[in-house]
Amino acid sequence: MLFPDPPAPELSQALDLGGYPWKAVNNVEMATRLEPESGWAGAIICADEDPDTAFTLCRALRKRDIPFDPLLLLVNTTQLTDLSLREDLYDDFCLTPIRPAELGARLKHLFWRTGRGTRPELIEYGPLVLNLETYQAAISGKPLDLTYMEYELLKFLASHPGKVFTRETLLSRVWGYDYYGGARTVDVHVRRLRAKLSEEHAPLIQTVRSVGYRFGESRWTL
């Protein structure tokens, strides 16, 4: 559950890329009406823009018959001095503007601590994150606009970091044994992937001369 509705675009984007399902609410009544049968797995309350309404919602959630847990509070730096007076209203806090990596780490810790909530299956390598459930990809927190086959190729390579694959192997493993395209297909998709990864991250996919391609660093790299 998120407050308010609509949430800040950078927050909803970070949650989408992290694979966290969410619904936005503006008040307690809306939170009750939209609550799933299994209950809310947690809440992120943004208190930096409308703190009065945000803390009112926090109090209402804490007073429920079954105490609401976990609750992550988003605040700005000017609100830090007042947080000690409201420690009973939240389980952890995060400063705005949010940083996706920090937000993800705090959510992961809260869900681990409470045993609630689930994360999707992810492939993570350095700045690259692939969500295997939503077919989304991001590099350094920025979404990548990939075609289906570009995503499949990147997923396969990122699932085997450091391993070298020939073009023929990639064709059979990614496109399928029934695909009759030539090795040129792999080269074209690799070139497009590198362009979308940006110049900074394009070296994640390395060319191994006279062999094929490798994702990431070889285990033998010193």
MIDOSE-1310 file (N, C-alpha, C; in nm, 2 decimals, decimal comma, always signed):
residues 222
mlfp	+0,08/-0,12/+0,00/+0,00/+0,00/+0,00/+0,09/+0,12/+0,00; +0,05/+0,22/-0,08/+0,12/+0,35/-0,09/+0,03/+0,47/-0,05; +0,09/+0,56/+0,01/+0,02/+0,69/+0,03/+0,12/+0,80/-0,02; +0,07/+0,90/-0,10/-0,07/+0,92/-0,14/-0,10/+0,86/-0,28
dppa	-0,21/+0,90/-0,33/-0,26/+0,86/-0,46/-0,28/+0,98/-0,54; -0,20/+1,00/-0,66/-0,10/+0,91/-0,71/+0,03/+0,93/-0,63; +0,11/+0,82/-0,63/+0,24/+0,84/-0,57/+0,34/+0,91/-0,66; +0,45/+0,95/-0,60/+0,56/+1,01/-0,69/+0,60/+0,92/-0,80
pels	+0,62/+0,96/-0,92/+0,66/+0,87/-1,03/+0,78/+0,79/-1,00; +0,88/+0,86/-0,94/+1,01/+0,78/-0,91/+0,99/+0,67/-0,81; +0,89/+0,69/-0,72/+0,86/+0,58/-0,62/+0,79/+0,47/-0,69; +0,69/+0,49/-0,76/+0,61/+0,39/-0,83/+0,70/+0,31/-0,93
qald	+0,79/+0,38/-1,00/+0,88/+0,32/-1,09/+0,98/+0,23/-1,02; +1,03/+0,27/-0,91/+1,13/+0,19/-0,83/+1,06/+0,06/-0,78; +0,93/+0,07/-0,74/+0,86/-0,04/-0,69/+0,83/-0,14/-0,80; +0,79/-0,08/-0,92/+0,76/-0,17/-1,03/+0,88/-0,24/-1,08
lggy	+1,00/-0,17/-1,08/+1,12/-0,24/-1,13/+1,17/-0,34/-1,03; +1,14/-0,32/-0,90/+1,17/-0,41/-0,80/+1,08/-0,53/-0,79; +0,96/-0,52/-0,86/+0,87/-0,63/-0,86/+0,77/-0,63/-0,74; +0,76/-0,52/-0,68/+0,66/-0,51/-0,56/+0,53/-0,46/-0,61
pwka	+0,42/-0,55/-0,60/+0,29/-0,50/-0,63/+0,24/-0,40/-0,53; +0,16/-0,30/-0,58/+0,12/-0,19/-0,49/-0,01/-0,13/-0,53; -0,08/-0,07/-0,44/-0,20/+0,01/-0,46/-0,19/+0,14/-0,38; -0,23/+0,25/-0,44/-0,22/+0,38/-0,38/-0,35/+0,42/-0,31
vnnv	-0,34/+0,48/-0,20/-0,46/+0,53/-0,12/-0,44/+0,67/-0,07; -0,55/+0,74/-0,04/-0,54/+0,87/+0,01/-0,59/+0,89/+0,15; -0,65/+0,78/+0,21/-0,70/+0,79/+0,34/-0,73/+0,65/+0,40; -0,77/+0,64/+0,52/-0,80/+0,52/+0,59/-0,91/+0,44/+0,52
emat	-1,02/+0,51/+0,49/-1,14/+0,45/+0,42/-1,10/+0,38/+0,29; -1,02/+0,45/+0,21/-0,97/+0,40/+0,09/-0,88/+0,27/+0,11; -0,80/+0,28/+0,21/-0,71/+0,17/+0,24/-0,79/+0,05/+0,28; -0,90/+0,07/+0,36/-0,98/-0,04/+0,40/-1,06/-0,10/+0,28
rlep	-1,11/-0,02/+0,20/-1,19/-0,06/+0,08/-1,10/-0,14/-0,02; -0,98/-0,10/-0,04/-0,89/-0,17/-0,14/-0,81/-0,28/-0,08; -0,82/-0,31/+0,05/-0,73/-0,41/+0,11/-0,76/-0,55/+0,05; -0,66/-0,62/+0,01/-0,68/-0,76/-0,04/-0,73/-0,85/+0,08
esgw	-0,79/-0,96/+0,04/-0,84/-1,06/+0,13/-0,73/-1,11/+0,23; -0,61/-1,12/+0,18/-0,50/-1,17/+0,26/-0,44/-1,06/+0,34; -0,49/-0,94/+0,33/-0,43/-0,82/+0,40/-0,32/-0,75/+0,33; -0,29/-0,63/+0,37/-0,17/-0,56/+0,31/-0,04/-0,63/+0,36
agai	+0,05/-0,64/+0,27/+0,18/-0,70/+0,31/+0,27/-0,59/+0,38; +0,23/-0,46/+0,36/+0,31/-0,35/+0,42/+0,26/-0,22/+0,36; +0,32/-0,11/+0,41/+0,28/+0,02/+0,36/+0,40/+0,11/+0,35; +0,40/+0,19/+0,25/+0,50/+0,30/+0,23/+0,42/+0,43/+0,24
icad	+0,45/+0,51/+0,34/+0,38/+0,63/+0,37/+0,47/+0,75/+0,34; +0,43/+0,83/+0,24/+0,51/+0,95/+0,21/+0,47/+1,07/+0,29; +0,55/+1,11/+0,38/+0,51/+1,22/+0,47/+0,58/+1,35/+0,44; +0,65/+1,36/+0,33/+0,73/+1,48/+0,30/+0,65/+1,59/+0,24
edpd	+0,53/+1,56/+0,18/+0,45/+1,66/+0,12/+0,33/+1,70/+0,20; +0,27/+1,60/+0,26/+0,15/+1,62/+0,34/+0,16/+1,54/+0,48; +0,25/+1,59/+0,57/+0,28/+1,52/+0,69/+0,16/+1,49/+0,78; +0,07/+1,59/+0,79/-0,05/+1,58/+0,88/-0,13/+1,46/+0,84
taft	-0,17/+1,45/+0,71/-0,25/+1,34/+0,66/-0,17/+1,21/+0,67; -0,04/+1,21/+0,64/+0,04/+1,09/+0,64/+0,04/+1,03/+0,79; +0,07/+1,12/+0,89/+0,08/+1,06/+1,02/-0,06/+1,02/+1,08; -0,17/+1,09/+1,03/-0,30/+1,04/+1,07/-0,33/+0,90/+1,02
lcra	-0,28/+0,88/+0,90/-0,30/+0,74/+0,84/-0,21/+0,64/+0,92; -0,09/+0,68/+0,95/+0,00/+0,59/+1,03/-0,07/+0,55/+1,16; -0,12/+0,65/+1,23/-0,19/+0,62/+1,36/-0,31/+0,53/+1,34; -0,39/+0,55/+1,24/-0,50/+0,46/+1,22/-0,46/+0,32/+1,19
lrkr	-0,35/+0,31/+1,11/-0,30/+0,17/+1,08/-0,25/+0,10/+1,20; -0,19/+0,17/+1,29/-0,13/+0,12/+1,41/-0,24/+0,08/+1,51; -0,36/+0,14/+1,51/-0,46/+0,12/+1,60/-0,56/+0,00/+1,56; -0,53/-0,06/+1,44/-0,61/-0,17/+1,40/-0,61/-0,28/+1,49
dipf	-0,71/-0,37/+1,49/-0,72/-0,49/+1,57/-0,59/-0,57/+1,56; -0,55/-0,59/+1,43/-0,42/-0,65/+1,41/-0,32/-0,54/+1,37; -0,22/-0,51/+1,45/-0,13/-0,40/+1,43/-0,07/-0,41/+1,29; -0,06/-0,30/+1,22/-0,01/-0,30/+1,08/+0,14/-0,30/+1,09
dpll	+0,20/-0,39/+1,01/+0,35/-0,41/+1,01/+0,39/-0,49/+0,88; +0,49/-0,44/+0,81/+0,58/-0,33/+0,84/+0,53/-0,20/+0,77; +0,58/-0,09/+0,83/+0,54/+0,04/+0,77/+0,67/+0,13/+0,75; +0,69/+0,16/+0,63/+0,81/+0,24/+0,59/+0,77/+0,39/+0,57
llvn	+0,83/+0,48/+0,64/+0,80/+0,62/+0,63/+0,90/+0,69/+0,54; +0,85/+0,77/+0,44/+0,94/+0,85/+0,36/+0,93/+1,00/+0,41; +1,05/+1,06/+0,44/+1,05/+1,19/+0,50/+1,17/+1,27/+0,43; +1,16/+1,40/+0,44/+1,27/+1,48/+0,40/+1,37/+1,51/+0,51
ttql	+1,48/+1,57/+0,48/+1,58/+1,60/+0,59/+1,53/+1,69/+0,70; +1,44/+1,79/+0,66/+1,39/+1,88/+0,76/+1,30/+1,81/+0,87; +1,26/+1,69/+0,84/+1,17/+1,62/+0,93/+1,24/+1,53/+1,03; +1,37/+1,51/+1,01/+1,44/+1,42/+1,09/+1,43/+1,44/+1,24
tdls	+1,44/+1,57/+1,28/+1,44/+1,60/+1,42/+1,31/+1,57/+1,49; +1,20/+1,56/+1,42/+1,07/+1,52/+1,48/+1,04/+1,37/+1,48; +1,12/+1,30/+1,41/+1,09/+1,15/+1,40/+1,10/+1,08/+1,53; +1,18/+1,12/+1,62/+1,20/+1,06/+1,75/+1,06/+1,06/+1,83
lred	+0,98/+1,16/+1,80/+0,85/+1,18/+1,87/+0,75/+1,09/+1,81; +0,78/+1,02/+1,70/+0,68/+0,94/+1,63/+0,73/+0,80/+1,61; +0,82/+0,75/+1,69/+0,88/+0,62/+1,66/+0,78/+0,51/+1,67; +0,67/+0,53/+1,74/+0,57/+0,42/+1,74/+0,49/+0,41/+1,62
lydd	+0,50/+0,50/+1,52/+0,42/+0,51/+1,41/+0,48/+0,44/+1,28; +0,61/+0,40/+1,29/+0,67/+0,35/+1,17/+0,78/+0,24/+1,22; +0,82/+0,16/+1,12/+0,92/+0,06/+1,15/+1,06/+0,10/+1,09; +1,06/+0,18/+0,99/+1,18/+0,23/+0,94/+1,15/+0,35/+0,85
fclt	+1,25/+0,43/+0,82/+1,23/+0,54/+0,74/+1,33/+0,56/+0,63; +1,30/+0,63/+0,53/+1,39/+0,65/+0,41/+1,37/+0,80/+0,37; +1,49/+0,86/+0,34/+1,49/+1,00/+0,30/+1,45/+1,02/+0,15; +1,38/+1,13/+0,13/+1,35/+1,17/-0,01/+1,44/+1,28/-0,05
pirp	+1,47/+1,29/-0,18/+1,43/+1,21/-0,29/+1,49/+1,07/-0,27; +1,41/+0,97/-0,31/+1,45/+0,83/-0,29/+1,56/+0,79/-0,38; +1,64/+0,69/-0,33/+1,74/+0,62/-0,41/+1,69/+0,48/-0,42; +1,66/+0,43/-0,54/+1,60/+0,30/-0,56/+1,68/+0,19/-0,48
aelg	+1,81/+0,19/-0,49/+1,89/+0,09/-0,42/+1,86/+0,09/-0,27; +1,86/+0,21/-0,21/+1,84/+0,22/-0,07/+1,69/+0,17/-0,03; +1,60/+0,22/-0,11/+1,46/+0,18/-0,09/+1,44/+0,03/-0,09; +1,50/-0,03/-0,19/+1,50/-0,18/-0,21/+1,56/-0,25/-0,09
arlk	+1,67/-0,20/-0,04/+1,74/-0,26/+0,07/+1,66/-0,25/+0,20; +1,59/-0,14/+0,22/+1,51/-0,12/+0,34/+1,39/-0,21/+0,34; +1,32/-0,22/+0,22/+1,21/-0,30/+0,21/+1,24/-0,45/+0,23; +1,35/-0,49/+0,17/+1,40/-0,63/+0,18/+1,42/-0,66/+0,33
hlfw	+1,49/-0,57/+0,40/+1,51/-0,59/+0,54/+1,38/-0,60/+0,62; +1,29/-0,51/+0,60/+1,16/-0,51/+0,67/+1,08/-0,64/+0,65; +1,08/-0,69/+0,52/+1,01/-0,81/+0,49/+1,07/-0,93/+0,55; +1,21/-0,93/+0,55/+1,28/-1,04/+0,62/+1,25/-1,04/+0,77
rtgr	+1,25/-0,92/+0,83/+1,24/-0,91/+0,97/+1,10/-0,96/+1,02; +1,00/-0,92/+0,94/+0,86/-0,95/+0,97/+0,81/-1,08/+0,92; +0,88/-1,14/+0,82/+0,84/-1,26/+0,75/+0,72/-1,24/+0,66; +0,69/-1,11/+0,63/+0,58/-1,09/+0,54/+0,63/-1,03/+0,40
gtrp	+0,54/-1,05/+0,31/+0,58/-0,99/+0,17/+0,67/-1,09/+0,10; +0,67/-1,08/-0,03/+0,75/-1,16/-0,11/+0,82/-1,08/-0,22; +0,93/-1,12/-0,27/+1,00/-1,06/-0,38/+1,00/-1,15/-0,50; +0,99/-1,10/-0,62/+0,99/-1,18/-0,73/+1,13/-1,24/-0,76
elie	+1,14/-1,33/-0,85/+1,28/-1,38/-0,89/+1,35/-1,27/-0,97; +1,47/-1,24/-0,93/+1,54/-1,13/-1,00/+1,68/-1,19/-1,04; +1,73/-1,14/-1,15/+1,87/-1,16/-1,18/+1,94/-1,02/-1,16; +2,04/-1,02/-1,08/+2,11/-0,90/-1,05/+2,26/-0,91/-1,08
ygpl	+2,32/-0,82/-1,15/+2,46/-0,82/-1,18/+2,51/-0,68/-1,18; +2,58/-0,64/-1,08/+2,62/-0,50/-1,07/+2,50/-0,41/-1,08; +2,50/-0,31/-1,18/+2,39/-0,22/-1,19/+2,27/-0,27/-1,26; +2,28/-0,39/-1,32/+2,17/-0,45/-1,40/+2,08/-0,53/-1,31
vlnl	+1,95/-0,51/-1,33/+1,84/-0,59/-1,26/+1,74/-0,64/-1,37; +1,71/-0,77/-1,37/+1,61/-0,82/-1,45/+1,50/-0,89/-1,36; +1,38/-0,85/-1,38/+1,27/-0,90/-1,31/+1,21/-1,01/-1,40; +1,22/-1,14/-1,36/+1,18/-1,25/-1,44/+1,02/-1,27/-1,44
etyq	+0,95/-1,20/-1,35/+0,81/-1,21/-1,35/+0,74/-1,11/-1,44; +0,80/-0,99/-1,44/+0,73/-0,88/-1,51/+0,80/-0,85/-1,65; +0,91/-0,92/-1,67/+0,99/-0,90/-1,80/+1,03/-0,75/-1,81; +1,07/-0,69/-1,69/+1,13/-0,56/-1,69/+1,28/-0,57/-1,66
aais	+1,35/-0,47/-1,71/+1,49/-0,46/-1,69/+1,53/-0,32/-1,66; +1,63/-0,30/-1,58/+1,68/-0,17/-1,55/+1,83/-0,17/-1,53; +1,90/-0,06/-1,56/+2,04/-0,05/-1,54/+2,06/+0,08/-1,46; +2,12/+0,07/-1,35/+2,14/+0,18/-1,26/+2,01/+0,25/-1,22
gkpl	+1,91/+0,17/-1,21/+1,78/+0,22/-1,17/+1,69/+0,28/-1,28; +1,75/+0,28/-1,41/+1,68/+0,33/-1,52/+1,62/+0,22/-1,61; +1,49/+0,23/-1,64/+1,43/+0,12/-1,72/+1,49/+0,10/-1,86; +1,50/-0,02/-1,90/+1,55/-0,05/-2,04/+1,43/-0,09/-2,13
dlty	+1,42/-0,03/-2,24/+1,31/-0,06/-2,33/+1,36/-0,16/-2,43; +1,33/-0,29/-2,39/+1,38/-0,40/-2,47/+1,27/-0,48/-2,54; +1,30/-0,53/-2,66/+1,21/-0,62/-2,73/+1,21/-0,75/-2,65; +1,12/-0,84/-2,69/+1,11/-0,97/-2,62/+1,24/-1,05/-2,64
meye	+1,30/-1,06/-2,76/+1,42/-1,13/-2,78/+1,54/-1,07/-2,73; +1,54/-0,94/-2,72/+1,65/-0,87/-2,66/+1,65/-0,90/-2,51; +1,53/-0,90/-2,45/+1,52/-0,94/-2,31/+1,57/-1,08/-2,28; +1,52/-1,17/-2,37/+1,56/-1,32/-2,36/+1,71/-1,34/-2,37
llkf	+1,77/-1,27/-2,46/+1,91/-1,28/-2,48/+1,99/-1,23/-2,36; +1,95/-1,11/-2,31/+2,01/-1,05/-2,20/+1,99/-1,14/-2,07; +1,87/-1,19/-2,06/+1,84/-1,28/-1,94/+1,93/-1,41/-1,95; +1,95/-1,47/-2,06/+2,03/-1,59/-2,08/+2,18/-1,55/-2,04
lash	+2,23/-1,45/-2,10/+2,37/-1,41/-2,08/+2,39/-1,38/-1,93; +2,30/-1,30/-1,87/+2,32/-1,25/-1,73/+2,30/-1,37/-1,64; +2,23/-1,48/-1,68/+2,22/-1,59/-1,59/+2,34/-1,68/-1,59; +2,44/-1,65/-1,68/+2,56/-1,73/-1,68/+2,68/-1,63/-1,69
pgkv	+2,70/-1,55/-1,59/+2,81/-1,45/-1,60/+2,95/-1,52/-1,61; +3,03/-1,46/-1,69/+3,17/-1,52/-1,70/+3,18/-1,63/-1,80; +3,07/-1,69/-1,85/+3,08/-1,80/-1,94/+3,07/-1,76/-2,08; +3,15/-1,82/-2,17/+3,15/-1,78/-2,31/+3,06/-1,87/-2,39
ftre	+2,98/-1,81/-2,48/+2,89/-1,89/-2,56/+2,91/-1,85/-2,71; +2,91/-1,95/-2,79/+2,92/-1,93/-2,93/+2,79/-1,88/-2,99; +2,80/-1,82/-3,10/+2,68/-1,77/-3,17/+2,58/-1,88/-3,19; +2,63/-1,99/-3,23/+2,54/-2,11/-3,26/+2,47/-2,15/-3,13
tlls	+2,54/-2,16/-3,02/+2,48/-2,20/-2,90/+2,37/-2,10/-2,85; +2,40/-1,97/-2,87/+2,30/-1,87/-2,83/+2,18/-1,88/-2,92; +2,20/-1,91/-3,05/+2,08/-1,92/-3,13/+1,99/-2,04/-3,09; +2,06/-2,15/-3,05/+1,98/-2,27/-3,01/+1,91/-2,25/-2,87
rvwg	+1,99/-2,19/-2,78/+1,94/-2,17/-2,64/+1,84/-2,06/-2,63; +1,85/-1,95/-2,70/+1,77/-1,84/-2,69/+1,65/-1,84/-2,79; +1,69/-1,86/-2,92/+1,59/-1,86/-3,02/+1,52/-1,99/-3,04; +1,59/-2,10/-3,00/+1,53/-2,23/-3,01/+1,59/-2,31/-3,13
ydyy	+1,58/-2,44/-3,11/+1,64/-2,53/-3,21/+1,57/-2,52/-3,35; +1,45/-2,48/-3,35/+1,37/-2,47/-3,47/+1,40/-2,34/-3,55; +1,48/-2,25/-3,49/+1,50/-2,12/-3,56/+1,61/-2,14/-3,66; +1,58/-2,09/-3,78/+1,67/-2,11/-3,90/+1,75/-1,99/-3,93
ggar	+1,75/-1,88/-3,85/+1,83/-1,76/-3,88/+1,98/-1,79/-3,86; +2,06/-1,71/-3,92/+2,20/-1,72/-3,91/+2,26/-1,66/-3,78; +2,39/-1,67/-3,77/+2,46/-1,61/-3,66/+2,46/-1,46/-3,66; +2,43/-1,41/-3,77/+2,42/-1,26/-3,78/+2,31/-1,21/-3,69
tvdv	+2,20/-1,29/-3,67/+2,09/-1,25/-3,58/+2,15/-1,22/-3,44; +2,24/-1,30/-3,39/+2,29/-1,28/-3,26/+2,37/-1,15/-3,25; +2,45/-1,12/-3,36/+2,54/-1,00/-3,36/+2,45/-0,88/-3,36; +2,34/-0,88/-3,43/+2,25/-0,77/-3,44/+2,19/-0,74/-3,30
hvrr	+2,14/-0,84/-3,24/+2,08/-0,82/-3,11/+2,18/-0,78/-3,00; +2,30/-0,83/-3,01/+2,40/-0,79/-2,91/+2,43/-0,64/-2,94; +2,44/-0,60/-3,06/+2,47/-0,46/-3,09/+2,36/-0,37/-3,04; +2,23/-0,41/-3,05/+2,12/-0,33/-3,00/+2,12/-0,33/-2,85
lrak	+2,15/-0,44/-2,79/+2,16/-0,44/-2,64/+2,26/-0,35/-2,59; +2,38/-0,35/-2,65/+2,49/-0,26/-2,60/+2,45/-0,12/-2,61; +2,38/-0,08/-2,72/+2,34/+0,06/-2,74/+2,24/+0,10/-2,63; +2,15/+0,00/-2,60/+2,05/+0,04/-2,49/+2,11/+0,04/-2,35
lsee	+2,21/-0,04/-2,33/+2,28/-0,04/-2,20/+2,36/+0,09/-2,18; +2,38/+0,16/-2,29/+2,46/+0,29/-2,29/+2,61/+0,26/-2,30; +2,68/+0,35/-2,34/+2,83/+0,34/-2,35/+2,90/+0,29/-2,23; +2,85/+0,34/-2,11/+2,91/+0,31/-1,98/+2,90/+0,16/-1,95
hapl	+2,78/+0,10/-1,98/+2,76/-0,03/-1,94/+2,76/-0,13/-2,06; +2,78/-0,09/-2,18/+2,79/-0,18/-2,29/+2,90/-0,29/-2,27; +3,01/-0,26/-2,21/+3,11/-0,36/-2,19/+3,07/-0,48/-2,10; +2,94/-0,48/-2,05/+2,89/-0,59/-1,98/+2,89/-0,71/-2,07
iqtv	+2,86/-0,69/-2,20/+2,86/-0,79/-2,30/+2,99/-0,78/-2,38; +3,07/-0,88/-2,36/+3,21/-0,88/-2,42/+3,21/-0,97/-2,54; +3,29/-0,93/-2,64/+3,31/-1,02/-2,76/+3,44/-1,10/-2,73; +3,43/-1,23/-2,75/+3,55/-1,31/-2,74/+3,58/-1,35/-2,88
rsvg	+3,70/-1,30/-2,93/+3,73/-1,32/-3,07/+3,74/-1,47/-3,11; +3,68/-1,49/-3,22/+3,67/-1,62/-3,29/+3,59/-1,72/-3,21; +3,52/-1,68/-3,11/+3,44/-1,77/-3,03/+3,29/-1,72/-3,02; +3,27/-1,61/-2,95/+3,13/-1,56/-2,93/+3,12/-1,45/-2,84
yrfg	+3,04/-1,46/-2,73/+3,01/-1,36/-2,64/+3,02/-1,41/-2,49; +3,05/-1,31/-2,41/+3,05/-1,34/-2,26/+2,99/-1,22/-2,19; +2,91/-1,25/-2,09/+2,85/-1,15/-2,01/+2,93/-1,14/-1,88; +2,97/-1,01/-1,84/+3,04/-0,99/-1,72/+3,19/-1,04/-1,73
esrw	+3,25/-1,04/-1,61/+3,39/-1,07/-1,60/+3,41/-1,22/-1,59; +3,52/-1,27/-1,65/+3,56/-1,41/-1,64/+3,61/-1,43/-1,50; +3,58/-1,55/-1,45/+3,64/-1,59/-1,32/+3,79/-1,59/-1,31; +3,85/-1,59/-1,43/+3,99/-1,60/-1,44/+4,06/-1,46/-1,45
tl	+3,97/-1,35/-1,46/+4,02/-1,22/-1,47/+4,09/-1,18/-1,34; +4,21/-1,13/-1,35/+4,29/-1,09/-1,23/+4,28/-0,94/-1,21
